[in-house]
């Protein structure tokens, strides 16, 4: 009985719903007849999920497992626990009893310390040439006494570390072999966010593990000298050094880092772009090290407010906060407060871009650098020197004086001649007191103000006159020097 009632209720509900939607006669009304616009159809073509099996068959043999070991001395003086035991026996029993490790061998010969090879870590890598050059991460081979490379066909080779660069986390290894399988090098500049990629490696020492995902972002700014590729491919400890491969079977990156709170995969992984890795690999192959350029400046990010105050169309560029005395930038005429817009024609969008552009330049080579100063662009020739040969500038001292007040909450005075000579400046004003908006912005006595918006500050009288004309509705930028470091500070004058 209950079953029939349920069936009748279901039938009634369907009929009732049909009548409500389409009328008692069962007539169908099109959306346009009801005054409803038809839903727009997406123009995106349907995409099938990829099958990676053929791709893995093609590239898998060139991916290797990397095992590192270190040599530990066994025997001899013994470890700390043995030494403590010997001291205990000496004190309470008047002598020392030999432990098993210290007992003399037959024949009366003295025990000789022995070295024992123990496993240190596991990582991944991939072959880039038929004669046995292998790329991996620097942190995979760091501190290892021996490195072993194992292929998918179970052949194992002892590898020689040609060189490793910690800044880019790239290592180049060499194994003795011929006609070895190798990967095709792709172009990491042509990758697209959303394209499918796979990773092959040895996570947790599980050889030839394949994981797949998509490229999540390009040029992720997490390194000093290179922008990384972000993907959602599962990467775990042991995957380090393995390849990130596109659907054409080309390696586009070296899996290097993960973003995690637990130590394991958390949905975000990073890879070294292959073009950067190959550039580093070529230097390691030639000289065993990487030589980077420098120009002798300390730089910082350019804020939107400061860019607007200086008349720049956007906040692209690197703000020069310090120039090393006698360095390449100093000789080229670059000054604190300059905004570096281009280096050798390449646009500097972020401060970190300049480090990469300069670092990748030829040491002792000539370059052109475009700066923004006093509301106009200038291009200056500069010579790039090697990073290791630079010297850091000395710290400056503070030397306050006294005089007038203004709408920025500043009391300033002319910079004494000795101070100008010490700081190597021609003009500016010395902050004697900072109050109001200036204090809130972080200014303090002893700071030297070199520029207000795009106008160079000559003396206290001129500076106060400039401040008096500022619009309290607009943000202004002060170029402030503290010691050897200069930076722009944005603030608004208080309304009178």
FIDREN-230081 format. One record per residue: chain; y, z, x of N, C-alpha, C in turn; residue number from 1. Coordinates in steps of 0.1 Angstrom, whole numbers. Example, Ala and Ser with C-alpha at 12.3 -4.5 7.8 and 13.67 -1.06 7.14 Angstrom:
// FIDREN-230081
A,-57,78,132,-45,78,123,-33,78,132,1 .
A,-22,71,128,-11,71,137,0,79,129,2 .
***
This chain:
// FIDREN-230081
A,-12,0,8,0,0,0,12,0,9,1 .
A,12,8,19,24,9,28,26,-4,35,2 .
A,15,-10,39,15,-23,46,22,-33,38,3 .
A,19,-34,25,25,-44,16,39,-42,14,4 .
A,43,-29,12,57,-26,10,65,-30,22,5 .
A,60,-28,34,67,-31,46,69,-46,47,6 .
A,58,-54,43,59,-68,44,70,-73,34,7 .
A,70,-67,22,79,-71,11,93,-68,16,8 .
A,95,-57,22,108,-53,26,113,-62,37,9 .
A,104,-66,46,108,-76,57,112,-89,51,10 .
A,104,-94,41,107,-107,35,120,-106,27,11 .
A,123,-95,20,135,-94,13,147,-94,23,12 .
A,145,-87,34,156,-86,43,160,-100,49,13 .
A,150,-108,52,152,-121,57,159,-130,47,14 .
A,154,-130,35,160,-138,24,175,-134,22,15 .
A,177,-121,21,190,-116,19,200,-120,30,16 .
A,195,-119,42,203,-123,54,206,-138,53,17 .
A,196,-145,49,198,-160,48,208,-163,38,18 .
A,208,-156,26,217,-159,16,231,-155,20,19 .
A,233,-144,27,246,-140,32,252,-150,42,20 .
A,243,-155,51,248,-164,61,250,-178,57,21 .
A,241,-183,49,241,-198,46,243,-201,31,22 .
A,245,-191,22,246,-193,8,233,-192,1,23 .
A,234,-190,-12,222,-188,-20,214,-201,-21,24 .
A,221,-213,-19,213,-225,-20,207,-229,-6,25 .
A,209,-221,3,203,-223,17,210,-234,24,26 .
A,223,-237,21,231,-248,27,236,-243,41,27 .
A,234,-251,51,239,-247,65,254,-251,67,28 .
A,262,-242,71,276,-245,74,278,-246,89,29 .
A,283,-258,94,286,-259,108,298,-250,112,30 .
A,299,-246,124,310,-237,129,323,-243,126,31 .
A,325,-257,127,338,-263,124,341,-262,110,32 .
A,331,-262,101,334,-261,86,339,-247,83,33 .
A,335,-237,91,339,-223,89,352,-220,96,34 .
A,358,-230,103,370,-228,110,368,-222,124,35 .
A,356,-223,129,353,-218,142,351,-229,152,36 .
A,358,-228,164,357,-238,174,343,-237,181,37 .
A,337,-249,183,324,-248,191,326,-243,205,38 .
A,316,-235,209,316,-229,223,316,-240,233,39 .
A,326,-238,243,327,-248,254,314,-248,263,40 .
A,310,-260,266,298,-261,274,302,-261,289,41 .
A,295,-253,297,298,-253,311,293,-266,318,42 .
A,301,-270,328,298,-283,335,290,-281,347,43 .
A,286,-268,349,278,-265,361,263,-270,359,44 .
A,258,-278,368,244,-283,366,234,-271,368,45 .
A,223,-273,361,212,-263,362,206,-263,376,46 .
A,204,-251,382,199,-250,395,185,-243,395,47 .
A,175,-249,400,162,-243,401,161,-234,413,48 .
A,154,-223,411,151,-214,422,144,-221,433,49 .
A,148,-219,446,141,-227,457,127,-221,460,50 .
A,119,-230,465,106,-227,471,108,-227,486,51 .
A,106,-216,493,108,-215,507,96,-218,516,52 .
A,85,-220,509,72,-221,517,72,-232,528,53 .
A,77,-244,524,77,-255,534,87,-251,546,54 .
A,98,-245,542,108,-241,552,103,-231,561,55 .
A,95,-221,556,90,-211,565,79,-217,574,56 .
A,71,-226,569,61,-233,577,67,-240,589,57 .
A,79,-246,586,86,-254,597,93,-245,607,58 .
A,99,-234,603,107,-227,613,100,-214,618,59 .
A,90,-209,611,84,-197,614,78,-196,629,60 .
A,72,-206,634,66,-205,647,77,-203,658,61 .
A,89,-206,656,100,-204,666,106,-190,666,62 .
A,102,-181,656,107,-168,655,97,-158,662,63 .
A,102,-149,670,93,-141,679,96,-126,676,64 .
A,85,-119,680,86,-104,680,90,-100,694,65 .
A,99,-90,695,103,-85,708,100,-70,709,66 .
A,92,-67,719,88,-53,721,93,-49,735,67 .
A,100,-38,735,106,-32,747,99,-20,751,68 .
A,98,-18,764,92,-6,770,101,0,780,69 .
A,98,13,784,104,19,795,94,27,803,70 .
A,97,29,816,87,35,825,91,50,827,71 .
A,81,59,824,83,73,826,74,78,837,72 .
A,80,87,845,72,93,856,63,104,851,73 .
A,51,104,854,42,114,849,36,122,862,74 .
A,35,135,860,30,143,871,41,147,881,75 .
A,38,151,893,48,155,903,53,169,899,76 .
A,66,170,898,73,183,896,70,188,882,77 .
A,65,180,873,62,185,859,75,185,851,78 .
A,73,188,838,84,189,829,89,203,829,79 .
A,99,205,820,106,218,819,97,229,815,80 .
A,88,226,805,79,236,800,69,241,811,81 .
A,65,232,819,56,236,830,63,244,841,82 .
A,76,241,843,83,249,853,85,263,848,83 .
A,88,264,835,90,278,829,77,286,830,84 .
A,65,279,828,53,286,828,50,291,843,85 .
A,53,282,853,51,286,866,60,299,870,86 .
A,72,299,865,81,310,867,75,323,861,87 .
A,69,322,849,63,333,842,51,338,850,88 .
A,42,330,855,31,334,863,35,340,876,89 .
A,45,335,883,50,341,895,55,355,893,90 .
A,62,358,883,68,371,880,57,381,877,91 .
A,47,378,869,38,388,863,25,388,871,92 .
A,21,377,878,8,377,884,9,375,899,93 .
A,21,375,904,23,374,918,20,360,924,94 .
A,19,350,916,16,337,921,16,327,909,95 .
A,13,315,913,12,304,902,-2,299,901,96 .
A,-6,297,889,-19,291,887,-17,276,884,97 .
A,-24,267,890,-22,253,888,-25,249,873,98 .
A,-16,241,868,-19,236,854,-27,223,856,99 .
A,-34,218,846,-42,206,847,-35,195,854,100 .
A,-22,193,851,-15,182,857,-12,184,872,101 .
A,-12,196,876,-9,199,890,-21,202,899,102 .
A,-33,202,893,-44,205,902,-47,194,912,103 .
A,-50,198,924,-52,188,935,-64,180,932,104 .
A,-64,167,935,-75,159,934,-86,162,944,105 .
A,-98,156,943,-108,158,952,-104,152,966,106 .
A,-109,158,977,-105,153,990,-93,160,995,107 .
A,-87,169,987,-75,177,992,-62,169,992,108 .
A,-62,157,986,-50,150,986,-40,155,976,109 .
A,-27,154,979,-17,159,970,-15,149,959,110 .
A,-12,155,947,-10,146,935,3,138,937,111 .
A,3,125,934,14,116,935,19,113,921,112 .
A,32,114,919,38,111,905,34,97,901,113 .
A,30,95,889,26,82,884,36,78,873,114 .
A,39,64,872,47,59,862,38,54,851,115 .
A,43,57,839,35,52,827,45,45,818,116 .
A,41,33,813,49,24,805,47,29,790,117 .
A,58,32,783,57,36,770,66,27,761,118 .
A,62,25,749,70,16,740,83,23,737,119 .
A,94,15,737,107,20,734,112,15,721,120 .
A,110,3,717,115,-2,704,110,-16,701,121 .
A,113,-20,689,108,-33,684,120,-41,677,122 .
A,120,-54,680,131,-62,674,126,-76,672,123 .
A,135,-85,670,131,-99,667,140,-108,676,124 .
A,137,-121,676,144,-131,683,140,-144,679,125 .
A,145,-155,685,141,-168,682,143,-177,694,126 .
A,135,-187,695,135,-196,706,145,-208,704,127 .
A,154,-210,713,164,-221,711,162,-233,720,128 .
A,152,-232,729,149,-244,738,134,-244,741,129 .
A,129,-256,743,115,-258,745,110,-252,758,130 .
A,119,-249,767,115,-243,780,116,-228,780,131 .
A,119,-222,768,117,-207,767,130,-199,767,132 .
A,141,-204,764,153,-195,762,153,-189,748,133 .
A,155,-176,747,154,-169,734,167,-161,732,134 .
A,172,-162,720,184,-154,716,179,-142,708,135 .
A,186,-131,710,184,-118,702,196,-110,702,136 .
A,195,-97,698,207,-88,699,207,-80,712,137 .
A,219,-77,716,220,-69,729,214,-55,726,138 .
A,216,-50,714,211,-36,712,195,-35,712,139 .
A,189,-47,710,174,-47,710,169,-45,724,140 .
A,175,-50,734,170,-49,748,178,-39,756,141 .
A,188,-33,751,196,-23,758,187,-12,763,142 .
A,188,-9,776,181,2,782,166,0,785,143 .
A,161,-12,782,146,-14,784,143,-18,798,144 .
A,132,-13,803,127,-16,816,119,-29,816,145 .
A,111,-32,805,104,-44,803,106,-49,789,146 .
A,106,-62,788,107,-69,774,96,-78,773,147 .
A,89,-77,761,77,-86,759,80,-94,746,148 .
A,77,-107,747,80,-116,735,66,-121,730,149 .
A,64,-120,717,51,-124,711,54,-135,701,150 .
A,47,-146,702,48,-157,693,39,-155,681,151 .
A,41,-164,671,32,-162,659,18,-166,662,152 .
A,15,-173,673,1,-177,676,-5,-166,685,153 .
A,2,-154,686,-3,-142,694,-1,-144,709,154 .
A,4,-154,714,7,-155,728,18,-145,731,155 .
A,16,-138,742,26,-128,746,32,-131,760,156 .
A,45,-130,762,51,-133,775,60,-121,779,157 .
A,60,-119,792,70,-109,797,83,-117,799,158 .
A,94,-112,793,107,-119,793,116,-113,803,159 .
A,125,-122,808,135,-118,817,148,-118,809,160 .
A,156,-107,810,169,-106,803,179,-113,812,161 .
A,184,-125,808,194,-132,815,207,-125,815,162 .
A,210,-120,803,223,-112,802,224,-107,787,163 .
A,233,-97,785,235,-92,772,250,-88,771,164 .
A,256,-91,759,270,-88,757,271,-78,745,165 .
A,275,-66,748,276,-56,738,287,-59,728,166 .
A,298,-65,731,309,-68,722,305,-77,711,167 .
A,297,-87,713,292,-96,703,278,-92,698,168 .
A,271,-83,706,257,-80,703,248,-92,704,169 .
A,250,-99,715,241,-111,717,234,-109,731,170 .
A,221,-112,731,214,-112,744,206,-125,745,171 .
A,205,-130,758,198,-142,761,186,-138,770,172 .
A,174,-142,766,162,-139,773,155,-152,777,173 .
A,146,-151,787,139,-163,792,124,-160,794,174 .
A,116,-168,788,101,-167,790,96,-180,796,175 .
A,86,-179,804,80,-190,811,71,-198,802,176 .
A,75,-210,798,66,-218,789,72,-232,788,177 .
A,65,-241,782,69,-254,780,65,-259,766,178 .
A,72,-269,761,69,-274,747,67,-263,737,179 .
A,76,-253,738,76,-242,729,83,-246,716,180 .
A,79,-240,704,86,-243,692,100,-238,693,181 .
A,110,-245,687,124,-240,688,131,-242,675,182 .
A,141,-235,672,149,-237,660,161,-246,663,183 .
A,164,-253,652,176,-262,652,189,-254,650,184 .
A,199,-256,659,211,-249,657,220,-255,647,185 .
A,224,-247,637,233,-252,627,248,-250,630,186 .
A,256,-252,620,271,-250,622,275,-239,612,187 .
A,278,-227,618,282,-216,609,296,-218,603,188 .
A,303,-228,608,316,-230,602,315,-238,588,189 .
A,303,-243,586,302,-251,574,294,-244,563,190 .
A,291,-231,565,283,-223,555,292,-221,543,191 .
A,286,-219,531,293,-217,519,288,-204,512,192 .
A,297,-197,507,293,-184,500,285,-188,487,193 .
A,274,-182,486,265,-185,475,253,-194,478,194 .
A,253,-200,490,241,-208,494,230,-199,498,195 .
A,218,-204,495,205,-197,499,203,-197,514,196 .
A,198,-185,518,194,-184,532,182,-175,533,197 .
A,174,-176,544,163,-167,546,164,-160,560,198 .
A,158,-149,561,157,-141,574,142,-140,577,199 .
A,139,-142,590,125,-139,594,126,-130,606,200 .
A,117,-120,606,118,-110,617,106,-100,616,201 .
A,108,-89,622,97,-79,623,102,-65,618,202 .
A,106,-64,605,111,-51,600,100,-41,601,203 .
A,103,-29,606,93,-18,608,80,-23,615,204 .
A,82,-33,624,71,-39,632,61,-47,624,205 .
A,66,-52,612,57,-61,604,61,-75,608,206 .
A,53,-81,616,56,-94,622,58,-105,611,207 .
A,67,-114,614,69,-127,606,71,-124,591,208 .
A,79,-113,589,83,-110,575,94,-119,570,209 .
A,93,-125,559,103,-134,554,110,-128,542,210 .
A,124,-128,542,132,-123,531,142,-133,528,211 .
A,147,-134,515,156,-144,511,168,-138,503,212 .
A,179,-146,503,190,-142,495,201,-152,496,213 .
A,213,-148,494,224,-157,495,235,-152,505,214 .
A,244,-161,509,255,-157,517,265,-150,508,215 .
A,269,-138,511,278,-130,502,292,-132,506,216 .
A,295,-134,519,309,-136,523,309,-142,537,217 .
A,320,-148,540,322,-154,554,333,-146,561,218 .
A,332,-147,574,343,-141,582,346,-126,579,219 .
A,335,-119,577,337,-104,574,342,-97,586,220 .
A,354,-91,585,360,-85,597,355,-72,601,221 .
A,343,-72,608,337,-59,612,336,-58,627,222 .
A,339,-68,635,337,-68,649,350,-71,656,223 .
A,351,-67,669,363,-69,677,365,-84,681,224 .
A,354,-91,684,355,-104,689,349,-115,680,225 .
A,344,-111,669,338,-121,660,338,-117,646,226 .
A,340,-126,636,338,-123,622,324,-125,619,227 .
A,318,-117,611,304,-117,608,301,-124,594,228 .
A,289,-129,593,284,-135,580,277,-123,572,229 .
A,282,-122,560,276,-111,551,266,-118,542,230 .
A,254,-112,540,245,-118,530,238,-106,523,231 .
A,230,-109,513,223,-99,506,208,-100,509,232 .
A,205,-107,520,191,-108,525,186,-95,530,233 .
A,174,-91,526,169,-78,530,167,-77,545,234 .
A,174,-69,552,173,-67,567,171,-52,569,235 .
A,161,-49,577,157,-35,580,156,-33,595,236 .
A,154,-21,600,151,-19,614,140,-27,619,237 .
A,142,-35,630,132,-44,635,135,-59,632,238 .
A,144,-61,622,149,-74,619,160,-78,629,239 .
A,165,-69,636,176,-72,645,173,-82,655,240 .
A,181,-92,657,179,-103,666,172,-115,660,241 .
A,167,-114,648,160,-125,641,170,-135,635,242 .
A,166,-147,632,175,-157,627,178,-156,612,243 .
A,190,-160,608,194,-163,595,194,-178,593,244 .
A,186,-183,584,183,-198,584,188,-203,570,245 .
A,194,-215,570,198,-222,558,186,-230,553,246 .
A,189,-237,541,178,-245,535,175,-258,542,247 .
A,183,-261,552,180,-273,560,171,-269,573,248 .
A,168,-256,574,160,-252,585,168,-250,597,249 .
A,181,-248,596,190,-246,608,193,-231,608,250 .
A,194,-226,621,198,-212,622,213,-211,622,251 .
A,219,-203,614,233,-202,613,238,-188,617,252 .
A,229,-179,620,234,-166,625,222,-157,630,253 .
A,226,-147,637,216,-137,642,218,-124,635,254 .
A,208,-120,627,208,-107,620,211,-96,629,255 .
A,221,-88,626,226,-78,636,228,-64,630,256 .
A,234,-63,618,238,-50,613,235,-49,598,257 .
A,234,-37,593,233,-35,579,244,-24,575,258 .
A,248,-25,563,257,-14,557,248,-5,549,259 .
A,247,7,553,237,16,547,241,31,547,260 .
A,237,38,538,239,53,538,226,60,541,261 .
A,215,52,541,202,58,543,195,54,556,262 .
A,200,44,562,194,39,574,185,27,572,263 .
A,183,24,559,175,12,556,183,3,547,264 .
A,178,-8,543,185,-19,536,191,-13,523,265 .
A,204,-17,521,211,-12,510,218,-23,502,266 .
A,214,-36,505,220,-47,498,230,-55,505,267 .
A,234,-50,517,244,-57,525,240,-58,539,268 .
A,239,-70,545,236,-72,559,245,-82,565,269 .
A,246,-81,578,256,-89,586,249,-97,597,270 .
A,253,-109,600,248,-117,610,259,-122,619,271 .
A,256,-123,632,265,-130,642,265,-145,640,272 .
A,276,-151,637,276,-166,635,270,-173,647,273 .
A,263,-183,645,255,-189,656,264,-197,665,274 .
A,276,-202,661,285,-208,670,290,-199,681,275 .
A,293,-186,676,298,-176,685,286,-172,695,276 .
A,274,-170,689,263,-166,697,259,-176,708,277 .
A,260,-189,704,257,-200,714,268,-200,725,278 .
A,280,-198,721,291,-198,731,289,-186,741,279 .
A,285,-175,736,282,-163,745,269,-166,753,280 .
A,259,-172,747,247,-175,754,249,-185,765,281 .
A,258,-194,764,260,-204,775,267,-197,787,282 .
A,276,-187,784,282,-180,795,271,-171,802,283 .
A,263,-164,794,252,-156,799,243,-164,808,284 .
A,240,-176,804,231,-185,811,237,-189,824,285 .
A,250,-191,825,257,-196,837,259,-184,847,286 .
A,264,-173,841,269,-162,851,262,-149,848,287 .
A,255,-147,837,249,-134,834,258,-125,827,288 .
A,271,-129,825,281,-120,818,290,-129,810,289 .
A,299,-122,803,309,-129,795,323,-125,800,290 .
A,330,-135,803,344,-132,808,353,-135,796,291 .
A,362,-126,792,371,-127,781,385,-127,786,292 .
A,394,-134,778,408,-134,782,416,-123,776,293 .
A,427,-121,781,437,-111,776,451,-115,780,294 .
A,461,-111,772,475,-114,775,484,-102,777,295 .
A,478,-90,775,486,-78,778,495,-74,767,296 .
A,490,-74,755,498,-68,743,489,-59,735,297 .
A,496,-50,729,490,-41,719,495,-46,705,298 .
A,486,-48,696,490,-54,683,486,-46,671,299 .
A,492,-48,660,488,-41,648,490,-51,636,300 .
A,485,-46,624,486,-54,612,500,-56,607,301 .
A,503,-66,601,516,-69,595,516,-66,580,302 .
A,524,-57,575,523,-54,561,532,-64,553,303 .
A,529,-64,540,536,-73,531,551,-70,530,304 .
A,554,-57,530,568,-53,529,576,-57,542,305 .
A,570,-55,553,576,-59,566,578,-74,567,306 .
A,568,-81,563,568,-96,563,580,-101,554,307 .
A,581,-95,542,592,-99,533,605,-96,539,308 .
A,606,-85,545,619,-81,551,623,-90,562,309 .
A,614,-95,570,616,-104,581,618,-118,577,310 .
A,616,-121,564,618,-135,560,606,-144,561,311 .
A,594,-137,563,582,-145,565,576,-148,551,312 .
A,570,-160,549,565,-163,535,553,-155,531,313 .
A,545,-149,541,534,-141,538,531,-131,549,314 .
A,521,-123,548,518,-113,558,508,-117,568,315 .
A,508,-130,571,499,-135,582,506,-132,595,316 .
A,498,-129,605,503,-127,618,499,-114,624,317 .
A,502,-112,637,499,-100,644,512,-94,650,318 .
A,515,-82,647,527,-75,651,525,-69,665,319 .
A,534,-73,674,534,-68,688,540,-54,688,320 .
A,532,-44,691,538,-30,692,540,-26,706,321 .
A,534,-32,716,536,-29,730,533,-41,739,322 .
A,541,-42,749,539,-53,759,537,-47,773,323 .
A,526,-50,779,522,-44,792,532,-50,803,324 .
A,539,-41,810,548,-45,820,542,-53,831,325 .
A,547,-65,833,542,-74,844,530,-82,839,326 .
A,525,-80,827,514,-87,822,518,-101,817,327 .
A,508,-109,813,511,-123,809,521,-124,798,328 .
A,520,-115,788,529,-116,776,543,-112,781,329 .
A,545,-103,790,558,-99,795,564,-110,803,330 .
A,556,-117,811,561,-128,818,565,-140,809,331 .
A,558,-141,798,561,-152,789,573,-149,780,332 .
A,578,-137,780,590,-134,773,587,-127,759,333 .
A,575,-124,757,571,-117,744,576,-103,744,334 .
A,582,-98,733,588,-85,732,581,-77,721,335 .
A,582,-63,721,578,-55,710,586,-59,698,336 .
A,579,-60,686,585,-64,674,583,-79,671,337 .
A,579,-87,681,576,-101,678,564,-102,669,338 .
A,563,-112,660,552,-114,652,545,-127,657,339 .
A,532,-125,662,525,-137,667,519,-144,655,340 .
A,523,-157,654,518,-165,642,507,-174,646,341 .
A,507,-180,658,497,-189,662,494,-187,677,342 .
A,482,-191,681,477,-191,695,470,-204,697,343 .
A,476,-212,706,471,-226,709,469,-234,696,344 .
A,478,-233,687,478,-240,675,470,-234,664,345 .
A,461,-224,667,453,-218,656,461,-207,649,346 .
A,461,-207,636,468,-197,629,462,-183,630,347 .
A,471,-173,632,466,-159,633,469,-153,619,348 .
A,458,-152,611,460,-147,598,460,-131,598,349 .
A,451,-126,607,451,-111,608,452,-108,623,350 .
A,455,-95,625,457,-91,639,444,-93,647,351 .
A,432,-91,641,420,-92,648,417,-107,652,352 .
A,423,-117,645,422,-131,649,427,-133,663,353 .
A,438,-127,666,444,-129,679,435,-124,690,354 .
A,428,-113,688,419,-108,699,408,-118,701,355 .
A,403,-124,690,392,-133,692,396,-146,698,356 .
A,408,-151,694,413,-163,700,416,-162,715,357 .
A,422,-151,718,425,-149,732,413,-146,740,358 .
A,404,-138,735,391,-134,741,383,-146,744,359 .
A,383,-156,735,375,-168,737,382,-179,746,360 .
A,394,-176,750,401,-186,759,396,-186,773,361 .
A,398,-197,780,395,-198,794,403,-189,802,362 .
A,397,-181,811,404,-172,820,412,-180,830,363 .
A,425,-176,831,434,-182,840,439,-196,835,364 .
A,436,-198,822,440,-211,815,454,-209,809,365 .
A,460,-220,806,473,-221,800,472,-222,785,366 .
A,481,-215,778,481,-216,763,495,-215,758,367 .
A,497,-219,745,509,-218,738,508,-207,727,368 .
A,518,-199,726,518,-188,716,531,-189,708,369 .
A,529,-190,695,540,-191,685,544,-177,679,370 .
A,556,-173,681,561,-160,676,572,-162,665,371 .
A,574,-151,658,585,-150,649,595,-139,654,372 .
A,607,-143,656,617,-134,662,631,-137,656,373 .
A,637,-127,651,651,-128,645,652,-140,635,374 .
A,641,-141,626,642,-150,615,639,-164,619,375 .
A,633,-167,631,630,-180,635,617,-181,644,376 .
A,611,-192,644,599,-194,652,602,-198,666,377 .
A,594,-194,676,596,-198,689,582,-200,695,378 .
A,580,-210,703,567,-213,710,569,-211,725,379 .
A,561,-202,731,562,-198,745,549,-202,752,380 .
A,550,-207,764,538,-209,773,533,-196,779,381 .
A,520,-194,780,515,-181,785,502,-184,792,382 .
A,499,-176,802,487,-177,810,477,-166,806,383 .
A,465,-169,804,455,-159,800,448,-154,812,384 .
A,447,-141,813,440,-135,825,427,-128,820,385 .
A,418,-124,829,406,-118,825,407,-104,820,386 .
A,400,-100,810,401,-87,803,400,-76,813,387 .
A,390,-76,822,387,-65,831,398,-62,841,388 .
A,407,-72,843,417,-70,854,430,-64,849,389 .
A,431,-60,837,443,-55,831,445,-41,835,390 .
A,458,-37,834,462,-23,836,469,-18,824,391 .
A,467,-6,820,474,0,808,488,4,812,392 .
A,497,3,803,511,7,805,512,22,805,393 .
A,522,27,812,524,41,813,531,46,800,394 .
A,529,58,797,535,64,785,550,67,788,395 .
A,558,65,778,573,68,780,576,83,777,396 .
A,588,86,778,593,100,775,604,100,765,397 .
A,606,111,759,617,112,749,629,118,755,398 .
A,641,114,750,653,119,755,664,118,744,399 .
A,665,127,735,674,126,724,689,128,728,400 .
A,698,123,719,713,126,720,718,127,706,401 .
A,731,126,704,737,130,691,747,120,686,402 .
A,750,119,672,762,113,666,761,112,651,403 .
A,763,100,645,766,98,631,754,98,622,404 .
A,756,98,608,746,98,598,747,85,590,405 .
A,737,81,583,737,69,574,728,70,562,406 .
A,728,59,554,720,60,541,705,60,543,407 .
A,700,58,555,686,59,558,682,73,562,408 .
A,692,82,563,689,96,567,688,97,582,409 .
A,694,88,589,693,88,604,706,92,610,410 .
A,705,100,620,716,102,630,712,95,643,411 .
A,720,86,648,717,78,660,728,79,670,412 .
A,724,75,682,734,74,693,730,62,701,413 .
A,739,58,710,736,47,719,726,52,729,414 .
A,717,43,733,707,46,743,713,47,757,415 .
A,711,58,764,716,60,777,711,49,787,416 .
A,719,46,797,715,35,806,702,38,813,417 .
A,700,50,817,687,54,823,675,51,814,418 .
A,677,54,801,667,52,791,664,37,790,419 .
A,675,29,789,673,15,788,665,9,800,420 .
A,668,14,812,661,10,823,646,14,823,421 .
A,644,26,819,630,31,818,622,23,808,422 .
A,628,20,796,621,12,786,622,-3,788,423 .
A,630,-7,797,632,-21,800,637,-28,787,424 .
A,648,-23,781,654,-28,770,669,-30,773,425 .
A,675,-40,765,690,-42,767,698,-35,758,426 .
A,693,-31,746,701,-25,736,692,-16,727,427 .
A,698,-12,716,691,-3,706,698,10,704,428 .
A,693,18,695,699,31,693,688,42,693,429 .
A,692,53,697,683,65,698,684,74,686,430 .
A,673,77,680,672,86,669,674,100,673,431 .
A,685,107,668,687,121,671,682,130,660,432 .
A,684,126,648,678,133,637,673,123,626,433 .
A,662,127,620,656,119,609,654,128,597,434 .
A,660,123,586,659,131,573,657,121,562,435 .
A,655,125,550,653,117,538,643,106,539,436 .
A,646,94,536,636,83,536,631,80,550,437 .
A,639,82,560,635,80,574,624,90,578,438 .
A,626,102,574,616,112,577,603,110,570,439 .
A,604,106,557,592,103,549,585,91,555,440 .
A,592,82,561,585,70,568,579,73,581,441 .
A,582,85,586,576,90,599,585,89,611,442 .
A,597,85,609,606,85,621,609,99,626,443 .
A,612,100,639,615,113,644,624,112,656,444 .
A,630,123,660,640,123,672,632,117,684,445 .
A,640,109,692,634,103,704,630,89,701,446 .
A,628,85,689,624,71,686,636,62,689,447 .
A,634,50,693,644,40,696,643,29,686,448 .
A,654,26,679,654,15,669,660,2,676,449 .
A,652,-8,676,655,-20,683,660,-31,674,450 .
A,656,-31,661,659,-42,652,659,-36,637,451 .
A,668,-42,629,669,-39,615,668,-53,608,452 .
A,657,-54,601,653,-67,595,653,-77,606,453 .
A,660,-88,605,660,-98,616,672,-97,626,454 .
A,679,-86,626,690,-85,634,687,-75,645,455 .
A,690,-79,658,688,-70,669,699,-59,669,456 .
A,695,-47,671,704,-36,671,710,-34,685,457 .
A,724,-34,685,731,-34,698,735,-19,702,458 .
A,741,-13,692,746,1,695,747,8,681,459 .
A,751,21,682,751,30,670,761,25,660,460 .
A,773,21,664,783,16,655,778,4,647,461 .
A,773,-6,654,768,-18,647,756,-14,638,462 .
A,747,-5,642,736,-2,634,740,5,621,463 .
A,750,14,622,754,21,610,761,11,600,464 .
A,768,2,606,775,-8,598,765,-17,590,465 .
A,754,-20,597,743,-28,591,736,-20,579,466 .
A,734,-7,582,728,1,572,736,3,560,467 .
A,750,3,562,759,5,550,758,-7,541,468 .
A,754,-19,546,754,-31,538,740,-33,531,469 .
A,731,-25,534,717,-27,528,717,-25,513,470 .
A,709,-33,507,707,-32,493,696,-22,490,471 .
A,700,-11,482,690,0,480,678,-5,471,472 .
A,679,-17,465,668,-22,457,658,-30,465,473 .
A,662,-32,478,653,-40,486,647,-32,497,474 .
A,635,-35,502,629,-29,513,634,-35,526,475 .
A,637,-27,536,641,-31,549,631,-28,559,476 .
A,631,-35,570,622,-32,581,629,-28,594,477 .
A,626,-17,599,631,-12,612,620,-14,623,478 .
A,624,-20,634,615,-21,645,618,-8,654,479 .
A,608,1,654,609,14,660,600,15,672,480 .
A,606,19,683,598,21,696,597,36,699,481 .
A,584,39,701,581,53,705,573,53,718,482 .
A,579,57,729,572,55,741,571,41,745,483 .
A,559,36,747,557,21,750,553,13,738,484 .
A,552,20,727,546,13,715,557,11,705,485 .
A,558,-1,700,568,-5,690,561,-10,677,486 .
A,566,-6,665,561,-11,653,572,-11,642,487 .
A,569,-19,632,579,-20,621,576,-9,611,488 .
A,587,-3,606,586,7,596,594,2,584,489 .
A,588,1,572,595,-4,560,600,8,552,490 .
A,612,7,547,618,18,539,630,13,532,491 .
A,634,20,521,646,16,513,657,26,515,492 .
A,669,22,517,680,32,518,682,39,505,493 .
A,687,52,506,689,59,494,702,55,488,494 .
A,702,54,474,715,50,467,726,60,469,495 .
A,738,56,470,749,65,472,755,69,459,496 .
***
